[in-house]
Amino acid sequence: MAANNRIQPVNMATSGFKANPFPFYAQLRAEAPVYRMTANRPADNPLWIITRYNDVAAVLKDERFVKDLKNALPAYQMPKAAWRPAFFHLLDNNMLAMDAPDHTRLRAFIHKIFTTARVEQMRLRVEQLADELLDTAAKNRRFDLIEHYALPIPLITISEVLGIPRADYAQMYRWKKGLMSAASQPLQRLGRFANFLGFANYIRALCHRRRVDPQDDLISALAQPDENGDRLSDAELQGMVILLLVAGHETAVSLISSGTLALLQNRDQFDLLRQNPALVKPATEEILRYYPPIETATDRYAREDVTIEGVTIPRGGQVRAVIAAANRDPSQFENPEAFDITRENNKHLSFGQGMHYCMGTPLARLEGHVAFNTLLARLPTLRLDVPPDSLIWRSGLTFRRLETLPVTF
């Protein structure tokens, strides 16, 4: 394998990089499939980037890589954590940041909710919602597909499932928009702090209300003891709700918006799906492969020295498995740079692998199926309203999502 010094360093979290990260990932797959990234990082804390399909799939399932650094390093080797307000620790009380047995216990509370059969019962509501949103958006020949379609479908759907009062949807959207926006300047960081404080206080109060006065919604169900008498702590319950509202919602927004962009960029595939709505299932899987909502899996840490592709990642080493790179690996996918909605045997990694496989997969797929078929049936002449190279992608390492998607018809 070629040395790292042949790779031109980049900042993978910038908006500019997000616009087209795929050539860089192709170079890493070919020359440095286990890449020690030091750009924009402390010299003693590199990030190991994994890009080949088989390696990414293995890392996602390998129990030698853990989500909680405390399970990788002894206490005396743990880096000193920067202080942060107590309510920010809600972010640590969710399944994405946990290993077994805590992850297993929390997952048991919710896995029955997102079965394919239960999610299928939501189809009529999602179809109604998609039609209502297009009724409003199509009153103008130009609109932002994210703000008026891709964002409200998953936001309203998950809010209704959780039991968020409809009167609070607008405020919920403002908080979440503030949380997901870039924050490189002091005033921007202060704004994100304020957004999270308001959001966390709201979720805390709502969870408390559902503890004492249960309703027919998911928060109430999670707030009650399970059949064995086990019960989520207040912090675990609040962390679970925040995870469902933020992470699950963001991936669905990206699926619908990036998927629409891919279809608009490949008009033959747009027309093929419009003429053959039954292709929506393989089309959605191809969108997930081609433009995955999660570009890199969240941080993992080596529990011991692990050697991959001849490179040893030391114990405690921070690792990012790049799903967007694995999904275009020519060793796994024929003609991987082509967008083909009839692709067969599409074993993309966009929902993860192993114990952290996305539980919201059935709902995300349903929302995608409905959103794409409804959009193409209702607006067959849909097209971009701006040059493609003017589109702005959100900064950040994990998600890949457009800020806006101006369209016309």
C-alpha positions in Angstrom: 0.0 0.0 0.0 1.2 3.5 -0.9 2.3 5.8 1.9 -0.1 8.5 3.3 2.2 11.2 2.0 1.1 10.5 -1.5 -2.4 11.7 -0.6 -3.1 15.4 -0.7 -4.7 16.2 2.7 -8.3 17.5 2.7 -10.8 18.6 5.3 -13.6 16.1 4.8 -16.1 18.2 6.9 -16.2 21.2 4.6 -19.2 22.1 2.4 -16.9 22.3 -0.6 -15.6 18.7 -0.1 -19.1 17.4 0.4 -20.1 18.6 -3.1 -18.1 15.8 -4.6 -16.1 13.6 -2.2 -16.1 10.6 -4.4 -12.8 11.1 -6.4 -10.9 11.5 -3.1 -12.5 8.3 -1.7 -11.6 6.5 -5.0 -8.0 7.5 -4.5 -8.1 6.3 -0.9 -9.5 2.9 -1.9 -6.8 2.5 -4.4 -3.8 3.9 -2.6 -4.5 4.1 1.1 -7.6 2.1 2.2 -6.6 2.6 5.8 -5.7 6.3 5.8 -4.2 8.1 8.8 -5.8 11.5 8.6 -4.1 14.3 10.5 -5.5 17.4 8.7 -7.3 19.8 11.1 -6.5 17.5 14.0 -4.1 17.4 16.9 -0.8 15.7 16.0 -1.3 13.0 18.6 -4.9 12.3 17.7 -5.2 11.1 14.1 -8.4 9.8 12.6 -8.2 6.5 10.7 -10.3 6.5 7.6 -11.5 3.1 6.2 -12.8 3.1 2.6 -12.9 -0.4 1.0 -16.3 -2.2 1.1 -15.1 -5.4 2.8 -13.1 -3.5 5.4 -16.0 -1.0 6.1 -18.5 -3.9 6.5 -16.1 -5.7 8.8 -15.4 -2.6 11.0 -19.1 -2.0 11.5 -19.5 -5.5 12.8 -16.2 -6.1 14.6 -16.5 -6.1 18.4 -12.9 -4.9 18.6 -14.2 -1.5 17.6 -16.4 0.2 20.3 -18.5 3.3 20.3 -17.6 4.4 23.9 -13.9 5.3 24.3 -14.1 4.3 28.0 -14.5 0.7 26.7 -11.3 1.0 24.7 -8.9 2.6 27.1 -8.1 2.3 30.8 -9.2 5.3 32.9 -5.6 6.6 33.3 -5.2 6.8 29.5 -8.5 8.6 28.9 -8.0 12.1 27.5 -9.3 14.9 29.7 -12.7 15.8 28.5 -13.6 19.4 28.0 -16.3 20.7 30.3 -19.7 21.1 28.8 -23.1 21.8 30.4 -24.9 18.9 32.0 -27.8 18.9 29.5 -25.4 18.1 26.7 -24.8 14.7 28.2 -28.2 13.8 26.9 -26.4 13.2 23.6 -24.4 10.4 25.3 -27.5 8.6 26.5 -28.5 7.1 23.2 -27.8 3.8 21.5 -25.5 5.3 18.9 -23.0 6.1 21.6 -23.2 2.8 23.5 -21.9 -0.7 23.4 -23.3 -3.9 24.7 -24.9 -4.6 27.2 -26.3 -1.0 27.5 -27.0 -0.8 23.7 -28.7 -4.1 23.7 -31.0 -3.1 26.7 -32.0 0.2 25.1 -32.6 -1.3 21.7 -35.0 -3.9 23.2 -37.3 -1.0 24.2 -37.8 0.1 20.6 -37.2 -2.6 18.2 -40.8 -3.7 18.1 -42.0 -0.3 17.1 -40.2 -0.1 13.7 -41.0 -3.6 12.3 -41.9 -3.7 8.6 -45.5 -4.6 9.4 -46.1 -1.8 11.9 -44.5 0.8 9.6 -46.6 -0.4 6.7 -49.6 0.8 8.7 -48.3 4.3 8.4 -48.3 4.2 4.5 -51.7 5.9 4.1 -50.7 8.8 6.4 -47.4 9.3 4.6 -49.2 9.3 1.2 -51.7 11.8 2.5 -49.0 14.0 3.8 -47.0 13.9 0.6 -50.0 14.9 -1.4 -50.9 17.7 1.0 -47.4 19.1 0.9 -47.3 19.1 -2.9 -50.8 20.7 -3.1 -49.3 23.7 -1.2 -45.8 23.7 -2.9 -47.2 23.4 -6.4 -49.2 26.6 -6.0 -45.9 28.3 -7.1 -43.9 27.0 -10.0 -40.7 27.4 -8.0 -40.1 26.1 -4.5 -37.4 24.6 -2.2 -38.0 20.9 -2.3 -36.3 20.4 1.1 -38.2 23.1 3.0 -41.6 22.3 1.5 -41.4 18.5 0.9 -38.3 16.5 1.9 -38.1 17.9 5.4 -41.8 18.0 6.5 -42.5 14.4 5.5 -40.2 12.7 8.0 -40.4 15.5 10.6 -44.2 15.3 10.8 -44.3 11.5 10.6 -41.8 10.9 13.4 -43.4 13.7 15.5 -46.8 12.1 15.2 -45.4 8.7 16.1 -43.6 10.1 19.2 -46.6 12.3 20.2 -45.2 15.8 19.7 -48.1 18.2 19.8 -48.9 19.6 16.3 -48.8 23.2 17.7 -45.1 22.6 18.5 -43.9 21.5 15.0 -42.8 24.9 13.9 -40.7 25.5 17.0 -39.3 22.0 16.7 -38.2 22.7 13.1 -36.5 26.0 14.2 -34.6 24.2 16.9 -33.5 21.4 14.7 -32.5 23.7 11.9 -30.3 25.6 14.3 -28.8 22.5 15.7 -27.8 21.1 12.3 -26.4 24.3 10.9 -22.7 25.0 10.7 -21.2 26.8 13.7 -17.7 28.0 13.1 -18.0 31.5 14.6 -18.5 32.3 18.3 -22.0 33.8 17.7 -23.0 30.8 15.6 -21.8 28.5 18.4 -23.7 30.5 20.9 -26.8 30.1 18.7 -26.4 26.4 18.6 -26.0 26.3 22.4 -29.3 28.2 22.8 -31.0 25.9 20.3 -29.9 22.8 22.1 -30.9 24.2 25.5 -34.4 25.0 24.3 -34.7 21.7 22.5 -33.4 19.7 25.5 -35.7 21.5 28.0 -38.7 20.9 25.8 -37.9 17.2 25.4 -37.3 16.9 29.2 -40.6 18.5 30.0 -42.5 16.4 27.4 -41.0 13.1 28.7 -42.0 14.0 32.2 -45.6 14.7 31.2 -45.8 11.3 29.4 -44.4 9.6 32.5 -47.2 10.9 34.7 -50.0 11.1 32.1 -49.4 8.5 29.3 -51.0 9.0 25.9 -51.3 6.7 22.8 -47.8 7.5 21.4 -44.3 6.2 21.3 -42.9 8.5 24.1 -45.5 7.2 26.5 -44.7 3.6 25.5 -41.0 4.1 26.1 -41.7 5.9 29.4 -43.4 2.8 30.9 -41.6 -0.3 32.2 -41.2 -3.2 29.8 -42.6 -6.7 30.4 -39.7 -7.5 32.7 -40.2 -4.4 34.8 -37.1 -2.7 33.3 -37.5 1.0 32.8 -35.5 3.7 31.0 -34.0 6.3 33.2 -35.0 9.9 32.6 -31.7 10.6 30.8 -32.1 7.5 28.7 -35.6 8.3 27.7 -34.8 11.8 26.7 -31.7 10.7 24.8 -33.8 8.1 22.9 -36.3 10.7 21.9 -33.6 13.2 20.8 -31.9 10.4 18.7 -35.2 9.6 17.0 -36.0 13.2 16.2 -32.6 14.3 15.0 -30.6 11.4 13.6 -33.6 9.5 12.1 -35.2 12.6 10.7 -32.0 14.0 9.1 -31.3 10.8 7.2 -34.8 10.7 5.7 -34.5 14.3 4.7 -31.3 13.5 2.9 -32.7 10.4 1.3 -35.6 12.3 -0.3 -33.7 15.4 -1.3 -30.5 13.8 -2.5 -32.5 11.1 -4.2 -34.5 13.7 -6.1 -31.3 15.4 -7.1 -29.9 12.1 -8.4 -33.0 11.6 -10.5 -32.9 15.1 -11.9 -29.3 14.7 -12.8 -30.1 11.4 -14.6 -33.2 12.2 -16.6 -33.4 8.8 -18.2 -33.7 7.3 -14.7 -36.3 9.9 -13.7 -38.4 9.0 -16.7 -37.9 5.3 -16.2 -39.2 5.5 -12.6 -42.1 7.8 -13.6 -43.2 5.4 -16.2 -42.7 2.3 -13.9 -43.6 3.2 -10.3 -43.0 -0.4 -9.3 -39.3 0.3 -9.7 -39.4 2.5 -6.6 -38.0 -0.1 -4.3 -34.8 -0.8 -6.3 -34.6 2.9 -7.1 -34.6 3.8 -3.4 -31.8 1.3 -2.7 -29.8 2.8 -5.6 -30.3 6.3 -4.2 -29.1 5.0 -0.8 -26.0 3.5 -2.5 -25.2 6.4 -4.8 -25.9 9.3 -2.4 -25.9 7.8 1.1 -27.4 10.1 3.8 -24.7 8.9 6.3 -21.4 9.6 4.5 -19.2 8.2 7.3 -20.3 6.0 10.2 -20.0 7.6 13.6 -16.8 7.3 15.6 -15.5 3.9 16.7 -12.4 3.2 18.9 -10.1 0.2 18.7 -10.4 -1.9 21.9 -7.0 -3.4 21.0 -4.4 -3.1 18.2 -6.1 -4.0 15.0 -4.4 -4.6 11.6 -6.4 -3.9 8.5 -4.8 -3.9 5.0 -1.4 -4.2 6.5 -1.9 -1.1 8.7 -2.1 -1.3 12.5 -4.6 0.9 14.2 -3.4 1.2 17.8 -5.6 0.6 20.8 -7.8 3.7 21.4 -7.4 4.8 17.8 -10.4 6.7 16.5 -11.9 5.2 13.3 -14.4 6.4 10.7 -15.8 3.8 8.3 -16.7 5.7 5.1 -20.0 4.3 3.8 -20.0 6.6 0.8 -16.6 5.1 -0.3 -17.7 1.5 0.3 -20.9 2.0 -1.7 -18.8 2.8 -4.8 -16.2 0.1 -4.4 -15.8 -1.5 -7.8 -14.9 -4.8 -6.1 -18.5 -5.0 -4.9 -20.5 -3.0 -7.5 -20.4 -3.2 -11.2 -19.9 0.2 -12.8 -20.3 1.9 -9.4 -20.2 5.5 -10.6 -23.3 4.9 -12.7 -26.8 5.7 -11.3 -28.9 2.7 -12.2 -32.3 2.2 -10.6 -32.6 -1.3 -11.9 -29.4 -2.4 -10.2 -29.6 -5.9 -8.8 -28.0 -7.4 -5.7 -27.5 -3.9 -4.3 -25.9 -4.7 -1.0 -25.1 -1.1 0.0 -24.0 -0.3 3.6 -26.1 2.9 4.0 -28.1 1.4 7.0 -25.0 0.1 8.7 -24.2 -3.5 9.8 -24.1 -5.4 13.0 -25.6 -4.4 16.3 -25.9 -0.7 15.3 -27.9 -1.5 12.1 -30.4 1.3 11.7 -33.7 0.4 13.4 -35.6 3.0 11.4 -34.8 1.3 8.1 -38.4 0.2 7.3 -39.8 3.8 8.0 -37.0 5.5 5.9 -37.7 3.1 3.0 -41.5 3.7 3.2 -41.0 7.5 3.3 -38.7 7.3 0.3 -41.0 5.1 -1.7 -44.0 7.3 -1.2 -42.0 10.6 -1.6 -40.5 9.6 -4.9 -43.5 8.1 -6.6 -45.8 10.9 -5.5 -43.4 13.6 -6.6 -42.8 12.1 -10.1 -46.5 11.4 -10.6 -47.6 14.9 -9.6 -44.7 16.9 -11.2 -43.4 15.0 -14.3 -41.7 18.1 -15.6 -39.8 18.8 -12.4 -36.3 20.2 -12.9 -33.6 22.1 -11.0 -34.1 25.8 -10.8 -30.3 26.6 -10.3 -27.1 25.3 -11.9 -26.1 22.1 -10.2 -22.6 23.5 -9.2 -24.3 26.3 -7.2 -26.0 23.8 -4.8 -24.6 24.1 -1.2 -24.0 21.0 0.9 -24.0 21.1 4.7 -20.6 20.9 6.4 -19.9 18.1 8.9 -18.3 14.7 8.9 -21.2 12.3 9.3 -24.2 13.5 7.3 -24.3 14.5 3.6 -27.2 16.7 2.9 -28.1 19.7 0.8 -28.9 23.0 2.4 -31.6 23.7 -0.2 -32.9 22.2 -3.4 -34.6 24.9 -5.6 -36.8 23.3 -8.2 -39.3 24.4 -10.8 -41.8 22.7 -13.1 
